[in-house]
């Protein structure tokens, strides 16, 4: 699926995890964000990396997580701040069809 970004009048692949228009964003804080991966298997911590030569914003992964505790640990290492208390997330990522 493609979506026109009206700010620069270009096509952007919305499904791309590195896209600024990716739809599965859990939250954003300054230059960091947490998303749900495309296959819905884990959370990904990303950092804003700037723009491509085509003026396309993109994000780079800093880590992949199935537990909130691991995500919080790397979040603190990367940002220097505690994980936002207002973010409602489960302790473990719920992978459909997998128990435990």
Secondary structure, DSSP 8 states (H G I E B T S, - for coil): -EEEETTTTEEEETT-TTBTT-S-EEEEETTEEEEE-TTSS-EEEEEEEEE-TTS-EEEEEEEEESBHHHHHHHHHHHHSS---TT----SB---TT---
